[in-house]
Each structure stands twice: as C-alpha cells, then as structure tokens.
Amino acid sequence: MVLTVAAGRALTLPPTLLLGWRWLRLRSGLAAAPVNQVAERLLTLGIRPLA
C-alpha cells in the first residue's frame, strides 16, 4: 500500500487497516527512486488501541 502525504499535512488511517502488520516503512520520494534526506526530519507516529 502506498499513501502520499504532502509536507506539513497529516494522514489518519482506520486502526483496523493496521491489523496484522508487523512492519511500517516511512520514506521519501517515489517508489522507484527513494530520496535521501540531507537535513533532519521529524516524523510523528501516533498509535492508539482499538478499544
């Protein structure tokens, strides 16, 4: 699954979508051409229980 988010924007996913996932990869650039970041980037990932 590939989701695109612009800088300074947030993306909310339904918690059930992540059921069974063992790994989550966050990266910049296109699928065929990842981009190495030359400056520090801050990514915030929030996770909450289903209940």
Kinemage of the C-alpha trace (Angstrom):
@kinemage 1
@onewidth
@group {chain A} dominant
@subgroup {mainchain}
@vectorlist {calphas} color= white
{ca met a 1} P 0.000 0.000 0.000
{ca val a 2} L 1.350 3.432 -0.870
{ca leu a 3} L -0.080 6.604 0.638
{ca thr a 4} L 1.113 10.076 -0.278
{ca val a 5} L 1.159 12.939 2.203
{ca ala a 6} L 2.380 16.468 1.489
{ca ala a 7} L 4.734 18.325 3.825
{ca gly a 8} L 3.022 19.741 6.901
{ca arg a 9} L -0.019 17.502 6.460
{ca ala a 10} L -1.429 14.618 8.478
{ca leu a 11} L -2.885 11.314 7.393
{ca thr a 12} L -5.346 9.378 9.548
{ca leu a 13} L -5.824 5.673 8.951
{ca pro a 14} L -8.515 3.432 10.408
{ca pro a 15} L -6.925 1.286 13.157
{ca thr a 16} L -8.304 -1.915 11.633
{ca leu a 17} L -6.237 -1.275 8.500
{ca leu a 18} L -3.061 -1.918 10.501
{ca leu a 19} L -4.181 -5.249 11.980
{ca gly a 20} L -1.645 -7.952 11.210
{ca trp a 21} L 1.077 -5.553 10.059
{ca arg a 22} L 4.486 -6.345 11.521
{ca trp a 23} L 6.382 -3.520 9.839
{ca leu a 24} L 5.712 0.022 8.688
{ca arg a 25} L 8.123 1.769 6.331
{ca leu a 26} L 8.194 5.563 6.098
{ca arg a 27} L 10.235 7.013 3.268
{ca ser a 28} L 10.595 9.978 0.953
{ca gly a 29} L 10.499 10.001 -2.808
{ca leu a 30} L 8.906 7.829 -5.428
{ca ala a 31} L 8.687 4.046 -5.164
{ca ala a 32} L 11.257 3.676 -7.939
{ca ala a 33} L 13.542 6.447 -6.662
{ca pro a 34} L 13.745 6.972 -2.884
{ca val a 35} L 15.206 10.297 -1.756
{ca asn a 36} L 17.933 10.553 0.883
{ca gln a 37} L 17.217 13.394 3.287
{ca val a 38} L 20.168 15.738 3.813
{ca ala a 39} L 18.533 17.593 6.716
{ca glu a 40} L 16.958 16.277 9.889
{ca arg a 41} L 13.270 15.388 9.569
{ca leu a 42} L 10.721 14.914 12.338
{ca leu a 43} L 8.053 12.265 11.852
{ca thr a 44} L 5.393 11.765 14.493
{ca leu a 45} L 3.517 8.478 14.570
{ca gly a 46} L 0.607 8.135 16.960
{ca ile a 47} L -0.897 4.757 17.762
{ca arg a 48} L -3.968 4.106 19.865
{ca pro a 49} L -5.649 0.899 20.999
{ca leu a 50} L -8.747 -0.353 19.187
{ca ala a 51} L -10.932 -0.336 22.292
